[in-house]
């Protein structure tokens, strides 16, 4: 059983034998791709650089969270706030 998906029409055609499949395609040998390569290409077309952007934002958020946790655990958050904010704001 052969199943052929036309991406431009988004419909399936089923053939019982390979010869039926070739006859329906004017005896032209189709250009087959490995399944993993096909889906990797499609994922990259759909997502684009979104994966990279989300990865960078996630990395920056994690680094900030770890920095904040370190400051809280070591008790240095108060000194850091004093350094960053003007003195009149803390009074």
Secondary structure by P-SEA (a helix, b strand, c coil): cbbbbcccccbbbbbccaaaaaaaacccccccccaaaaaaaaaaaaacaaaaaaaaaaaaaaaaaaaaaaaaaacaaaaaaaaaccccccc
